[in-house]
Amino acid sequence: MTTNAPGVTFSGISNVSTDKNVITGSFASTSATVQGTYNVTVTDNKGTETYNNAFSVNAAPTVTSLSQSTGSTTPTTQGTLGTGTAVTETVTGSGFSDLSAANVALTSTADGTQLYVSAASTAGTEASPSSTASITFYLQNMITTGAATPGAYTLTITNGDGGSVTTGPIFTVIGVVANNVSPSSFSGTATNTAYPVTINGAGFQQNPTVTLLAHNSSSVCGDASLTSVTVVSANQITATLTTNNSMTSGVVCDLQVENNGTGDNQAAFVLGGAVGFGTNATASPTITSSSLTSAAALTAGAPSVTMVLTGSGFGASNGTIAAKDPLGGTASSAITGCVANGSGTTLTCNVFAGTTSHTGVQGQYAVSVNGGQLPNAFSVAGPSITSISPTALAVGAPIGTVVAITGTGFTNTSTGQVTHVSGSDALRGIFQYVSATSENFVVTTPPTVGGAVDSLAVTTVDAYGYSVASAPANLAINNQPVVTGITYVTGTSGVGVGATAQQVVISGMYFQSGATVGTFVDSSGKADANVTAKVTAVTSTSITATIAIAAGETNTIVGYTVSNPDGGSVSVIAVAPIGLTIDAAPTITAVSPSTATPSATNAFTITGTGFQSGATVTASSNGTCGTTTVASATSITVSCTLGAAGSSAVTLLVTNPDGGTATSATVLPAQTPAPPAPAFHVSAVHGAAVHGKTVTITITGTGFYAQPKITSTAKGVRAVVAKDNGKVLTVRVTTPMNVRGWHTFTVRLANGKSGKVNYLTK
């Protein structure tokens, strides 16, 4: 299915209705697409049809301005979306239609977070778009529900018809954020006790007001105050926290920061649970590093080691402290005895690698302190899997299938386990040690659920008797391929004998890139070597292949096997409609004229059987043929322009639309080349010259022609060739008186080549 709309493409086209009169699919447009009404053209095995004015492309919306370009954060704690002050904007532009809150996004250019949009509307429709729209949003992070990230935001509006626009920075959040108080908690209760504290955050201005507020309706936070407030930077404030009266143990207070000094932006922020007295604050600390991040991996079961976490917001009490193993499991007993320094910037703990169940997991561990997290805080030694091959098995993978596991730390006592991540799969197998870096998983129970995911892990026992497992490697279980149909070139219903590259399309499901088509068999299951296939394109639902069928094929239909790279395969039997149909080849019984005129255009009539409408004729070499006229299944006429007779005989090839071929007898014989001339060579002189007389002698050799010229080294000798048959020269030699002895003849051809031979004069 195609269209004349620029930049519009269709995908996933299918005909799923029972009466075959409905086509479904998806389309996509690009920046090249322009507004207008366009046609759709559909092509199938019955022909091509164009539907005029099938669909319209609407103009994309545009945004020129907002009624309000800035907004300030208000005192709001993390909680329900839609708290605080709503901001209602009028958006001015063009092309707004069918707008909803889900189709509007305000995105921070600083960190990609979005504001919570609660409502959006426009009077415009697809048929009659509007130039204005209304949106309502809150200065809250849509995911965390906390205060919005200060800074610039872009606006994206998507109409109901899919047309969208994204602006540049168009709205600015003027804000202030408090991340934590350091230290964040104080032990016991005290009267008139002063604690130096640091408030960490962002957006602090010159003269803020910093206040402790009641948390969870507690009123005793007024018994504490913050004085000596000093802005160190936009990210840090120092102050003195003083308990004025007897502070009750277990009290938690919020912290409010307001940029309300002269010239400040009036933004405010409330950090919930910022400070705890005799209990931990509920606000999370910030963890920036661990002393064990770059240290050697810990051994499970070994004595505890010291870990120093650096950051801010630690306190005398720090809430839940836990380690997360590489699988995301919580090892709560692994971290103990944590103590913060006086400024709340470090937390020193004891780390025990492993659990009371004498197990561990190899890899990097994250640490969580009262909700604040640091990935890769420390690591635990053990076996590690770096890769598996293959990464997927097909349903029904046979017993004995091997998955090669590559990694480190494997031993000859290693064991392993299979875990079903998703799908109730039956996969089971045994783990075989190969080397310290190689382990095999051998399938003993084949997988049964397509689309499932299993995982493989290797476990070893360390020196302390702890079983340490590798982080698992996922093994996908793919469905076996399914064949639902086969289609041929338009106008045909099979592939003809003699085809060399006839295209077919096999339809179905679960095909993979790299799939092959082969193992052709007849109806009795006997292999058919005359049929071969080459795959040229694969999607998940179709395989395009070219088929070759050797001359002499007698089967009328064959089965075949589609094989995926993961080992999954499906065998199609030699039965219609999804077996490969083979058409008989055409035959040529005569060509008239039977012998062509070289270097001329020849009108041929080809007689035979099985000629199909649309058949073509080509010359095997040294010529071209024009448009073919198929008069009947037994007669074809065509004109072919042939060159001069050459080194190869010329035949005519008839090719049917189904790829079937037939070759004629020779219509232009090859030219018989002249034998190569023998090499020139002078062998011997037969006879002798006589002084004072004229005698006849012969000179033998090869390559003589045109009665060569002969000269002698003897003065006054005259030699004339009387006869030359190419191998023997008959020569009349006249010799002066008193010339005797051995002399030399020089035989010289017309091409300049010469040869010498000695002769005797008596």
RAHU-V122038 format. One record per backbone hydrogen bond with DSSP energy under -0.5 kcal/mol. CO is the residue of the C=O (numbers start at 1). NH is the residue of the N-H. If there is no record, write none. Layout:
CO & NH
CO & NH
//
This chain:
2 & 41
5 & 8
9 & 28
11 & 26
14 & 16
14 & 24
17 & 20
22 & 17
24 & 14
26 & 11
28 & 9
30 & 33
36 & 57
38 & 54
38 & 55
39 & 4
40 & 51
41 & 2
42 & 49
44 & 47
47 & 44
49 & 42
50 & 52
51 & 40
51 & 54
55 & 38
56 & 58
57 & 36
62 & 94
65 & 92
69 & 172
71 & 174
73 & 268
74 & 76
76 & 270
80 & 83
85 & 139
86 & 88
87 & 89
87 & 137
89 & 91
89 & 135
90 & 67
90 & 92
91 & 133
92 & 64
92 & 65
94 & 62
96 & 130
97 & 160
100 & 103
101 & 104
103 & 158
105 & 107
105 & 156
106 & 115
107 & 154
108 & 112
113 & 108
114 & 142
115 & 117
116 & 118
116 & 138
119 & 136
121 & 134
124 & 98
128 & 125
130 & 96
131 & 93
133 & 91
134 & 121
135 & 89
136 & 118
136 & 119
137 & 87
138 & 116
138 & 140
139 & 148
140 & 116
141 & 145
145 & 79
146 & 141
151 & 173
152 & 109
153 & 170
153 & 171
154 & 107
155 & 167
156 & 105
157 & 165
159 & 162
163 & 159
165 & 157
171 & 153
172 & 71
172 & 174
173 & 151
173 & 175
174 & 73
177 & 179
177 & 202
180 & 200
182 & 198
184 & 276
185 & 316
186 & 278
190 & 247
193 & 243
195 & 241
197 & 239
198 & 182
198 & 200
199 & 237
200 & 179
200 & 180
202 & 177
205 & 208
208 & 210
209 & 258
211 & 256
213 & 254
215 & 218
219 & 222
220 & 223
221 & 224
223 & 244
223 & 245
225 & 227
225 & 242
227 & 240
230 & 232
230 & 238
233 & 236
234 & 204
235 & 201
236 & 232
236 & 233
237 & 199
238 & 230
239 & 197
239 & 241
240 & 227
240 & 242
241 & 195
242 & 225
242 & 244
243 & 192
243 & 193
245 & 247
248 & 251
251 & 277
252 & 215
253 & 274
253 & 275
254 & 213
255 & 271
256 & 211
257 & 269
258 & 209
258 & 260
259 & 266
261 & 264
267 & 259
269 & 257
269 & 271
270 & 272
271 & 255
271 & 274
273 & 282
273 & 283
275 & 253
276 & 186
276 & 278
277 & 250
277 & 251
285 & 287
286 & 288
286 & 312
289 & 310
290 & 293
298 & 300
298 & 381
299 & 302
305 & 351
307 & 309
307 & 349
308 & 291
309 & 347
310 & 288
310 & 289
312 & 286
314 & 183
314 & 184
317 & 281
320 & 370
322 & 368
323 & 325
323 & 331
324 & 366
325 & 328
329 & 325
329 & 331
330 & 332
331 & 323
331 & 334
332 & 335
334 & 352
336 & 350
339 & 348
341 & 344
344 & 314
345 & 311
346 & 341
347 & 309
347 & 349
348 & 339
349 & 307
350 & 336
351 & 305
351 & 353
352 & 354
353 & 301
355 & 358
358 & 467
359 & 355
360 & 469
363 & 380
365 & 377
365 & 378
366 & 324
367 & 374
368 & 322
368 & 370
369 & 285
369 & 372
372 & 369
374 & 367
374 & 377
378 & 365
379 & 298
380 & 363
384 & 386
384 & 408
387 & 406
389 & 404
391 & 476
393 & 478
394 & 397
398 & 401
401 & 443
402 & 404
403 & 441
404 & 389
404 & 406
405 & 439
406 & 386
406 & 387
408 & 384
411 & 414
415 & 459
417 & 457
419 & 421
419 & 455
422 & 453
423 & 425
428 & 444
428 & 445
430 & 442
432 & 440
435 & 434
435 & 438
436 & 410
437 & 407
438 & 434
438 & 435
439 & 405
440 & 432
440 & 442
441 & 403
441 & 443
442 & 430
443 & 400
445 & 428
447 & 396
448 & 450
449 & 452
452 & 477
453 & 421
453 & 422
454 & 475
455 & 419
456 & 473
457 & 417
458 & 470
459 & 415
460 & 468
462 & 465
466 & 462
466 & 468
467 & 360
467 & 469
468 & 460
469 & 362
473 & 456
474 & 476
475 & 454
476 & 393
476 & 478
477 & 451
478 & 395
482 & 484
482 & 509
485 & 507
487 & 505
489 & 492
495 & 583
496 & 499
497 & 661
499 & 549
502 & 547
503 & 489
504 & 545
505 & 487
505 & 507
506 & 543
507 & 484
507 & 485
509 & 482
512 & 515
516 & 563
518 & 561
520 & 528
521 & 559
522 & 525
526 & 522
527 & 529
528 & 531
530 & 550
532 & 548
534 & 546
537 & 544
540 & 511
541 & 508
542 & 539
543 & 506
543 & 545
544 & 536
544 & 537
545 & 504
546 & 534
547 & 502
548 & 532
549 & 498
550 & 553
556 & 582
558 & 580
559 & 521
560 & 572
561 & 518
561 & 563
562 & 570
563 & 516
564 & 567
566 & 394
568 & 564
570 & 562
570 & 572
571 & 573
572 & 560
573 & 575
575 & 578
575 & 579
579 & 581
580 & 558
581 & 495
581 & 583
583 & 497
587 & 589
587 & 609
590 & 607
592 & 605
596 & 598
597 & 600
600 & 602
600 & 642
602 & 604
602 & 640
604 & 638
605 & 592
605 & 607
606 & 636
607 & 589
607 & 590
609 & 587
612 & 615
616 & 655
618 & 653
622 & 643
624 & 641
628 & 630
629 & 631
629 & 637
632 & 635
633 & 611
634 & 608
635 & 631
635 & 632
636 & 606
637 & 629
638 & 604
639 & 626
640 & 602
640 & 642
641 & 624
642 & 600
643 & 599
646 & 671
648 & 646
650 & 667
650 & 668
651 & 620
652 & 654
652 & 664
653 & 618
653 & 655
654 & 662
655 & 616
656 & 659
658 & 496
660 & 656
662 & 654
667 & 596
668 & 650
671 & 673
681 & 683
681 & 702
684 & 700
685 & 687
686 & 698
689 & 762
690 & 693
690 & 735
693 & 695
693 & 735
695 & 733
697 & 731
698 & 686
699 & 729
700 & 683
700 & 684
702 & 681
709 & 748
710 & 719
711 & 746
714 & 717
718 & 734
719 & 710
720 & 722
720 & 732
723 & 730
726 & 704
727 & 701
728 & 725
728 & 730
729 & 699
729 & 731
730 & 722
730 & 723
731 & 697
731 & 733
732 & 720
732 & 734
733 & 695
734 & 718
735 & 692
736 & 692
736 & 739
738 & 740
741 & 761
743 & 759
744 & 713
745 & 747
745 & 757
746 & 711
746 & 748
747 & 755
748 & 709
749 & 752
753 & 749
755 & 747
757 & 745
759 & 743
760 & 689
761 & 741
//
